Amino acid sequence: MRVMVFAMATQDSQKGEPPTAEAFAAMDRFTDELADAGVLVAGAGLKPQGKSILFEGAARTVTDGPFAESKEVVAGFSIWEVKDMEEAVAWARRSPNPMPGPSRMEIRPFYEADDLAAFLTPEELAAPREGERGKLGVA
């Protein structure tokens, strides 16, 4: 099972303040543990600058970041390959706190091909092979 792990922004991270050297080193060690265990698929930190696009019917409203509600903003992400949500939570509990003070992480499972079987043809279900992307990015 693939999950995306979101590191949620803090007020400090939204101001562009980096983690402390100690926190960065601890996260680097944790990332190495995930990679060594074959859990880590990908990951990156995100800058506070960005754009938010609000869709309402045919209208599109673009807002520049950083964004006021930092608790709702993603500061970084990683993709993990785990056997189930319990394993993902176990790994998340081992994660060091990336910022001083309270921090929050969110784990969300990916839709996999089997979850979308009712919307895909048998050919589309069989299509995702190494190096190919299936419908809706399902691989």
C-alpha positions as CSV (number, residue, x, y, z in Angstrom):
1,M,0.0,0.0,0.0
2,R,1.3,3.4,-0.9
3,V,0.6,6.4,1.4
4,M,1.5,10.1,1.2
5,V,2.7,11.6,4.4
6,F,2.2,15.3,4.7
7,A,4.3,17.4,7.1
8,M,2.1,20.3,7.9
9,A,3.4,23.8,8.1
10,T,3.9,25.7,11.3
11,Q,3.9,29.5,11.8
12,D,7.7,29.4,11.7
13,S,8.0,27.3,8.6
14,Q,5.5,29.6,6.8
15,K,7.8,32.5,7.6
16,G,10.5,30.7,5.8
17,E,12.4,29.7,9.0
18,P,14.3,26.5,8.4
19,P,14.4,23.7,11.0
20,T,17.2,23.8,13.5
21,A,20.5,22.1,12.5
22,E,19.7,19.4,15.1
23,A,16.1,18.9,13.7
24,F,17.4,18.7,10.2
25,A,20.0,16.1,11.1
26,A,17.4,14.0,12.9
27,M,15.1,14.2,9.9
28,D,18.0,13.2,7.7
29,R,18.7,10.1,9.9
30,F,15.0,9.2,9.9
31,T,14.8,9.5,6.1
32,D,17.9,7.2,5.8
33,E,16.1,4.7,8.0
34,L,13.0,4.8,5.8
35,A,15.2,4.4,2.7
36,D,17.2,1.5,4.2
37,A,13.9,-0.3,5.2
38,G,12.6,0.1,1.6
39,V,9.7,2.2,2.8
40,L,10.6,5.6,1.3
41,V,9.5,6.1,-2.4
42,A,10.0,9.8,-2.6
43,G,9.9,13.0,-0.6
44,A,10.7,16.7,-0.4
45,G,10.3,19.8,1.6
46,L,8.2,22.6,0.1
47,K,8.9,26.4,0.2
48,P,6.2,28.6,1.7
49,Q,5.9,30.6,-1.5
50,G,3.3,29.2,-3.9
51,K,-0.1,29.7,-5.4
52,S,-3.6,28.6,-4.4
53,I,-6.2,28.2,-7.2
54,L,-9.8,28.3,-6.2
55,F,-12.2,26.6,-8.6
56,E,-15.8,27.8,-8.7
57,G,-17.7,26.7,-11.8
58,A,-15.8,28.2,-14.7
59,A,-14.1,30.8,-12.6
60,R,-10.5,30.5,-11.3
61,T,-9.1,32.7,-8.5
62,V,-5.4,32.6,-7.9
63,T,-3.9,33.6,-4.5
64,D,-0.2,34.1,-3.8
65,G,1.3,32.4,-0.8
66,P,2.5,32.2,1.9
67,F,-0.9,31.4,3.2
68,A,-2.5,32.7,6.5
69,E,-3.7,29.4,7.8
70,S,-0.4,27.7,8.2
71,K,-2.0,24.7,10.0
72,E,-3.7,23.8,6.7
73,V,-0.5,24.2,4.5
74,V,1.7,21.3,3.5
75,A,5.4,22.0,4.3
76,G,6.7,18.8,2.9
77,F,5.7,15.3,1.8
78,S,7.0,11.8,1.4
79,I,5.6,8.7,-0.3
80,W,5.9,5.5,1.6
81,E,5.3,1.9,0.5
82,V,4.0,0.0,3.6
83,K,1.9,-3.1,4.1
84,D,-1.0,-1.2,5.8
85,M,-1.9,1.9,7.7
86,E,-0.8,0.6,11.0
87,E,2.8,0.2,9.6
88,A,2.6,3.8,8.3
89,V,1.5,5.1,11.7
90,A,4.3,3.1,13.4
91,W,6.9,4.8,11.1
92,A,5.3,8.2,11.7
93,R,5.5,7.8,15.4
94,R,9.3,7.3,15.0
95,S,9.7,10.6,13.1
96,P,11.5,13.4,14.9
97,N,9.6,16.7,15.3
98,P,10.8,18.8,12.3
99,M,10.2,22.2,14.0
100,P,10.4,23.6,17.5
101,G,7.0,23.5,19.2
102,P,4.0,21.4,18.1
103,S,4.1,20.0,14.5
104,R,1.6,17.9,12.7
105,M,1.8,15.1,10.2
106,E,-1.0,13.6,8.1
107,I,-1.1,10.2,6.3
108,R,-3.3,9.5,3.4
109,P,-3.5,6.3,1.3
110,F,-3.3,6.5,-2.5
111,Y,-6.2,5.2,-4.6
112,E,-4.8,2.1,-6.3
113,A,-6.0,0.4,-9.5
114,D,-8.2,-2.0,-7.5
115,D,-10.0,0.9,-5.8
116,L,-10.9,2.3,-9.2
117,A,-11.8,-0.9,-10.9
118,A,-15.4,0.2,-11.4
119,F,-14.2,3.1,-13.5
120,L,-11.5,1.4,-15.5
121,T,-11.6,-1.1,-18.4
122,P,-9.8,-4.4,-18.0
123,E,-7.2,-3.1,-20.4
124,E,-6.6,0.0,-18.3
125,L,-6.3,-2.2,-15.1
126,A,-3.7,-4.3,-16.8
127,A,-1.9,-1.4,-18.5
128,P,0.3,0.1,-15.7
129,R,3.6,-1.6,-16.2
130,E,7.1,-0.5,-15.2
131,G,7.7,3.0,-16.6
132,E,4.1,3.5,-17.7
133,R,1.4,5.5,-16.1
134,G,-2.2,4.4,-16.0
135,K,-5.3,6.4,-16.1
136,L,-5.5,9.0,-13.3
137,G,-1.8,8.5,-12.5
138,V,-2.5,5.1,-11.0
139,A,0.6,2.9,-11.4
